[in-house]
Amino acid sequence: QVQFVESGGGLVQPGGSLRLSCATSGSGLLFGSYTMGWYRQAPGKQRTLVATITRGLSTNYTDSVKGRFTISRDNAKKTVYLQMNNLKPEDTAVYYCNRGPTDLGTWGQGTQVTVSS
């Protein structure tokens, strides 16, 4: 079994910052071997991949967050992070972590990010 526990979301004004964390556990998760990703799902929309980080620490971002978001990982803690700066209202969504770019089929509860003045 695999578990993902996302945290760090909240309400922030446009231009603000948040740092999301995702703690992972489970015998079925080879964290150190996987590319990990952050996904988000806005109201009424499908869940989409936002950022990935390989085991070699190469990163990739969807165009809309390039230059604003930074993904990182701590293999010893089996945790992945997403630093989000200069947040915009269109970043409002529930954020999830999972293996990337192909998820493992099991999802955590996510963490809500709301960007509003």
C-alpha positions as CSV (number, residue, x, y, z in Angstrom):
1,Q,0.0,0.0,0.0
2,V,1.0,3.5,-0.7
3,Q,0.0,6.6,1.2
4,F,0.4,10.3,0.3
5,V,-0.3,13.0,2.9
6,E,-0.3,16.5,1.5
7,S,-0.1,19.7,3.6
8,G,0.7,23.3,3.5
9,G,-2.2,24.7,1.5
10,G,-4.2,27.7,2.5
11,L,-5.7,31.0,1.5
12,V,-3.2,33.5,0.1
13,Q,-3.5,36.8,-1.7
14,P,-2.3,37.2,-5.3
15,G,1.5,37.5,-5.3
16,G,1.9,35.5,-2.2
17,S,3.7,32.3,-1.5
18,L,3.1,28.9,-0.1
19,R,5.2,25.8,0.4
20,L,3.5,22.4,0.1
21,S,4.8,19.2,1.5
22,C,3.9,15.6,0.7
23,A,4.9,12.8,3.0
24,T,4.8,9.4,1.5
25,S,4.8,5.9,3.0
26,G,4.0,2.4,2.2
27,S,5.8,-0.8,1.2
28,G,4.7,-0.3,-2.4
29,L,6.4,3.0,-2.9
30,L,10.0,2.9,-4.0
31,F,10.3,6.6,-3.4
32,G,14.0,6.9,-4.1
33,S,13.6,5.3,-7.5
34,Y,10.6,7.2,-8.7
35,T,10.1,10.4,-10.5
36,M,7.7,12.3,-8.3
37,G,5.1,14.9,-9.3
38,W,2.7,17.5,-8.1
39,Y,-0.7,17.6,-9.6
40,R,-3.6,19.9,-9.2
41,Q,-7.3,19.9,-9.8
42,A,-9.3,23.1,-10.1
43,P,-13.0,23.2,-9.6
44,G,-14.8,21.5,-12.5
45,K,-11.6,20.5,-14.2
46,Q,-9.5,17.4,-14.6
47,R,-6.5,16.8,-12.5
48,T,-3.3,17.9,-14.3
49,L,0.4,17.5,-13.8
50,V,2.1,20.6,-12.6
51,A,5.7,19.6,-11.9
52,T,8.0,16.6,-11.8
53,I,11.4,15.8,-10.3
54,T,13.4,12.7,-11.2
55,R,15.5,10.7,-8.8
56,G,18.5,12.5,-10.4
57,L,16.8,15.8,-9.4
58,S,16.0,16.9,-12.9
59,T,12.8,19.0,-12.9
60,N,10.1,19.8,-15.3
61,Y,7.2,22.2,-15.1
62,T,4.0,23.0,-17.0
63,D,4.3,26.3,-18.8
64,S,1.9,28.2,-16.6
65,V,4.0,27.8,-13.4
66,K,7.5,28.0,-14.9
67,G,9.6,30.6,-13.0
68,R,7.2,30.6,-10.1
69,F,7.1,27.1,-8.7
70,T,10.0,24.9,-7.6
71,I,9.7,21.2,-6.9
72,S,12.2,19.5,-4.6
73,R,12.5,16.2,-2.7
74,D,14.1,14.7,0.3
75,N,14.7,11.0,-0.3
76,A,15.7,10.3,3.3
77,K,12.3,11.7,4.5
78,K,10.4,10.3,1.5
79,T,8.9,13.8,1.1
80,V,8.4,16.0,-1.9
81,Y,7.9,19.7,-1.7
82,L,6.5,22.5,-3.9
83,Q,7.5,26.0,-3.3
84,M,5.0,28.3,-5.0
85,N,5.8,32.0,-5.4
86,N,3.9,34.9,-7.1
87,L,0.7,32.9,-6.8
88,K,-2.2,33.8,-9.1
89,P,-6.0,33.3,-8.8
90,E,-5.7,30.6,-11.6
91,D,-3.5,28.6,-9.3
92,T,-6.5,27.9,-7.1
93,A,-6.9,24.2,-6.9
94,V,-6.5,21.1,-4.7
95,Y,-2.9,20.0,-5.0
96,Y,-1.8,16.3,-4.8
97,C,1.5,14.5,-5.1
98,N,2.0,11.1,-6.7
99,R,4.5,9.4,-8.9
100,G,5.0,11.3,-12.1
101,P,4.2,11.4,-14.9
102,T,2.2,8.1,-14.5
103,D,0.5,8.0,-11.1
104,L,0.2,5.0,-8.9
105,G,-3.6,5.0,-8.9
106,T,-3.9,5.8,-5.2
107,W,-4.3,9.4,-4.1
108,G,-4.1,11.3,-0.9
109,Q,-6.6,13.9,0.3
110,G,-4.8,16.7,-1.3
111,T,-4.3,20.2,0.1
112,Q,-6.4,23.2,-0.9
113,V,-4.8,26.3,-2.3
114,T,-6.9,29.3,-2.7
115,V,-5.5,32.5,-4.2
116,S,-7.9,35.4,-3.7
117,S,-7.9,39.0,-2.5
